[in-house]
């Protein structure tokens, strides 16, 4: 597997935990989620907002997040998402899984995480 393929797989595998973690802080719209992922990752992880929406829709169908439309004067209508109780449980589980994975990487390949 080449570096680009590995990066794509890691991005695909981490999308849900990234979204859930940001929504744990407060409700957000899709563009803001994409922007914050790129900003907080120092540009290492980025999504076009349009490519993030199918993930948001799937997460909403699975009752991990809940969306609502908000209209503000002078702005276009936006869908804001918030974490559900089920989403909180999945986030806790995924954090544990990622933590165990990072610890295993460190034990085997001496790759540590921040």
N, C-alpha and C positions, 0 to 999 in steps of 0.2 A: 504494500500500500504506500503510495507516494505521500509526500507531506501535504499536498493540497487535499487529497482524499481523506487523510487523517484529520485535518483541520475541519473539513466539512462534516465528518462523522461526529467529532467532538462537539461542534456547534449544534448539530441536529439533536444530539443526546442531552445537551444542557439547556435547550431553549425553554422547556417547561419550568425548570427550577429557577431560571433567571426571571421569567415573567412572574411566577408566584412570589419570589422574594421581593420584587419591586412593588407588587400589589399588597404585600404584607404591610408596607409602610403607609400606603394610602391609595385611594382609587386613582386611576390614570387612564388616559386614552392611548390608543395604539401607537401613534406617532411619538408620544412622550416616552413610552416604553422602549421603542427602538432607539430613540436618541439617548436615553439614560444607559442602556446596555453598552452602546458604543462609547459614551463618555466615561463611564465608570470602569470599563475594561481598557481604557487608554487606546481605543481604536482597534484592539486585537479582535474583538467580536463585534460584528455589525450586521444589521438586518435592514433591508429596504422595508419600510413600513408596510408596503403592499404584500410582501412575502410573509410578514408576521401575522397578518389577519387570518389566514386559514388555521394557524395554530390557535389563535384566540378563539375562533369559532368552535374548534374541536374541544378546547378546554371548557368552553361554555356549555357545550352539549353534554360533557361529562360531569357537569355541575361542580367544577373546580373554581370557576369564576362566574360572576354575574355581571351582565352589561346593561347599561341604560343609556338612552339617548338624551343628550343635553343640548339645548339651543340657547345661545347667548347673542344678544343684540350685536350686530356688526360682525359676527363670526359665523362660520358654517357649523352645521350640526355635527356633533362628535359623540362617539359612543365611549362612555367611561366604564371601565371594568373595576370590579372589586373582588377580593378574595372571599370565598365561601368557607363554611366550616369544613367541608370536604377538602377544599383546596389547602387549608391550613394543615390538615392531617397528611396530605400528600407531600406538602413542602417539608414537614418534619421528617417524613420517611426518606425523601430524596436527599435531604441534607445529610442524614445518617449514611445513606448509601454512598454519596460522593465523598464524605469524610473517610469511610472505610476504604474506598478505592484509592484515595490519595495516600493513605497510610500504607496500603499494600504496594503502591508504586514506589514509595520511599524505601520500604524494606527490600524490595527487589532491585530497583534501579537507582536508588538514591535520588529520587525526584521528589522534592518537597513542594508544598504549596504555602502560600502566604498565610 
